[in-house]
């Protein structure tokens, strides 16, 4: 079990900041809700045949900003005023947030390798 130790809610009022809008199939089959916005460096859990073929692993962590594909993962300007939440847990883990496995802390780096930006870009091109 993992305990959430703190949830920080903050209002971000900034212009020019880029975020990744995660929509559609990236969050699960037949998801039609509004996009989940994540910072470029947020690590997520990735899996699939391309990952196994190129890197020889079943799962890995990847920075979401490097996976942007212009379809279900789009780089957009952050809304000028938006509420953001930062979650801290007592141990690193991956939480499922709106259908996407999002890394919290150093989430599983002992059990899952972390792809570099270049490796994540290669993975996104192979998909």
URCOR-V787544 format. One record per pair of residues at least 12 apart in sequence whose ideal C-beta (glycine too) atoms are under 10 Angstrom apart, sorted by the first residue. I is the first residue (numbers start at 0). J is the second residue. Records with the same first field share a line. If there is no record, write none. Layout:
I: J, J
This chain:
0: 89, 90, 92
1: 88, 89, 90, 91, 92, 93, 94, 103, 104
2: 87, 88, 89, 90
3: 86, 87, 88, 89, 92, 94, 103
4: 86, 87, 88, 89, 90
5: 85, 86, 87, 88, 89
6: 84, 85, 86, 87
7: 83, 84, 85, 86, 87
8: 82, 83, 84, 85
9: 81, 82, 83, 84, 85
10: 80, 81, 82, 83
11: 36, 77, 78, 79, 80, 81, 82, 83
12: 77, 78, 79, 80, 81
13: 77, 78, 79, 80, 81
14: 76, 77, 78, 79, 80
15: 76, 77, 79
16: 38, 39, 75, 76, 77, 78, 79, 81
17: 38, 39, 64, 67, 74, 75, 76, 77
18: 34, 35, 36, 37, 38, 39, 41, 63, 64, 73, 74, 75, 76, 77, 78, 81, 83
19: 34, 35, 36, 37, 38, 39, 40, 41, 43, 62, 63, 64, 65, 66, 67, 72, 73, 74, 75
20: 33, 34, 35, 36, 37, 67, 71, 72, 73, 74, 75, 76, 77
21: 34, 35, 36, 37, 41, 43, 63, 66, 67, 71, 72, 73, 96, 97, 98, 99, 101
22: 34, 35, 70, 71, 72, 73
23: 70, 71, 72
24: 70, 71, 72, 98
25: 43, 63, 66, 68, 70, 71, 72, 73, 98, 99
26: 71, 95, 96, 97, 98, 99
27: 95, 97, 98, 99
28: 98
30: 71, 97, 98, 99
32: 97, 98
33: 97
34: 71, 72, 73, 75, 97
35: 63, 96, 97, 98, 99, 101
36: 75, 77, 78, 81, 83
37: 62, 63, 64, 72, 83, 96, 99, 101
38: 62, 63, 64, 77, 83, 85
39: 62, 63, 64, 65, 67, 74, 116
40: 62, 63, 64, 65, 116
41: 61, 62, 63, 64, 99, 101, 102, 103
42: 59, 60, 61, 62, 63, 93, 100, 101, 102, 103, 104, 105, 106, 107, 108, 111, 113, 114, 119
43: 59, 60, 61, 62, 63, 66, 72, 93, 96, 99, 100, 101, 102, 106, 119
44: 58, 59, 60, 61, 93, 94, 95, 99, 100, 101, 102, 106, 107, 111
45: 58, 59, 60, 61, 63, 66, 100, 111, 114, 119, 122, 123, 126
46: 58, 59, 100, 111
47: 122, 125, 126
48: 125, 126
49: 121, 122, 123, 124, 125, 126
50: 112, 114, 118, 122, 125, 126
52: 122, 125
53: 114, 118, 121, 122, 125
54: 112, 114, 118, 121, 122
55: 112
56: 111, 112, 114
57: 111
58: 93, 100, 107, 110, 111, 112
59: 107, 108, 111, 112, 113, 114, 118, 119, 122
60: 93, 100, 102, 105, 106, 107, 108, 110, 111, 112, 113, 114, 119
61: 102, 111, 112, 113, 114, 115, 116, 118, 119, 120, 122, 123
62: 102, 113, 114, 115, 116, 118, 119, 120
63: 99, 101, 102, 119
64: 116, 119, 120
65: 114, 115, 116, 117, 118, 119, 120, 121, 122, 123
66: 114, 116, 119, 120, 122, 123, 124, 126
67: 119, 120, 123
68: 123, 124, 126
69: 123
72: 123
84: 96
85: 103
86: 101, 103, 104
87: 103, 104
88: 103, 104, 106
89: 104
90: 103, 104, 105, 106, 107
91: 103, 104, 105, 106, 107, 108, 109, 110
92: 104, 105, 106, 107
93: 106, 107, 110, 111
94: 106
